Amino acid sequence: MAVATAGSGRAVEGVADGELVAFCTLWLDPVTRTGYFEPCGTDPDHQRKGLGKAVMLEAMRRAKDMDCVTVGGYSDAANALYSSVERAVAEGLLVERG
């Protein structure tokens, strides 16, 4: 997994055979200690392989390391995806609801 940093966001990238196949950008709000994921995506040719969840897990781990206590997105569908990454809850992060 390669990591890039741009501005206040943190990008986690999944690479397979030298090709970028999944990514997740984490934006941090240090006042509320909340992390937001936007944008995130997986190449259609590499979906259903767990790569999107893998980069999200890494982003959530990094959010926790930066003292975030909550992670969330900007839609119910996005938050459902984040909730499906069960380890986030096990590691002490809460997923925002709406």
C-alpha positions in Angstrom: 0.0 0.0 0.0 1.3 3.4 -1.0 0.5 6.6 1.0 0.4 10.1 -0.3 -0.3 13.3 1.6 -1.9 16.4 0.1 -2.9 19.5 2.1 -5.0 18.5 5.2 -6.1 15.3 3.5 -4.5 11.9 3.7 -4.7 9.6 0.8 -4.4 5.8 1.1 -3.8 4.0 -2.2 -4.1 0.3 -3.1 -1.7 -0.8 -5.8 -1.9 -4.2 -7.6 0.7 -5.1 -10.2 2.0 -1.5 -10.2 -1.5 -0.1 -11.0 -3.6 2.1 -8.8 -6.7 0.1 -8.2 -8.3 1.6 -5.0 -8.0 4.8 -3.0 -9.5 6.6 0.0 -8.9 10.2 1.0 -9.3 11.0 4.7 -10.0 14.6 5.8 -9.5 15.5 9.4 -11.4 18.0 11.6 -9.1 18.4 14.7 -11.7 20.4 16.6 -14.4 17.6 16.6 -11.8 14.8 16.2 -13.8 13.6 13.2 -12.5 12.0 10.0 -14.4 12.2 6.7 -13.8 9.9 3.7 -14.1 11.7 0.4 -13.4 10.7 -2.3 -13.0 6.9 -2.3 -13.2 4.4 -5.1 -12.1 1.1 -6.6 -11.4 0.4 -10.3 -14.3 -1.5 -11.7 -12.0 -4.3 -12.9 -10.8 -4.8 -9.3 -14.1 -4.6 -7.4 -15.4 -7.4 -5.1 -11.8 -8.3 -4.1 -11.8 -6.5 -0.7 -9.4 -3.7 -2.0 -11.8 -0.8 -1.2 -12.3 -2.1 2.4 -8.5 -2.6 2.8 -7.7 1.0 2.0 -10.6 2.2 4.2 -9.3 0.0 7.1 -5.9 1.6 6.7 -7.4 5.1 6.6 -9.5 4.3 9.7 -6.4 3.0 11.5 -4.6 6.2 10.6 -7.6 8.3 11.8 -7.4 6.5 15.1 -3.7 7.1 15.3 -4.4 10.9 14.8 -6.9 10.8 17.8 -10.1 10.8 15.7 -13.0 9.3 17.6 -15.6 9.5 14.9 -15.5 8.8 11.1 -18.2 9.5 8.6 -19.3 10.5 5.2 -21.8 12.7 3.5 -24.5 10.2 2.7 -26.4 7.2 4.1 -24.9 4.9 1.5 -21.4 6.0 2.3 -22.0 5.6 6.1 -23.4 2.1 5.4 -20.2 1.2 3.7 -18.1 2.5 6.6 -20.2 0.6 9.0 -19.6 -2.6 7.0 -15.9 -2.3 7.8 -16.5 -3.9 11.2 -13.0 -3.5 12.5 -13.5 0.3 12.8 -16.0 -0.2 15.6 -13.8 -2.9 17.2 -10.9 -0.4 17.2 -12.9 2.2 19.0 -14.1 4.5 16.2 -17.8 5.4 15.9 -19.5 5.8 12.5 -21.6 9.0 12.4 -25.3 8.4 11.6 -26.8 11.0 9.2 
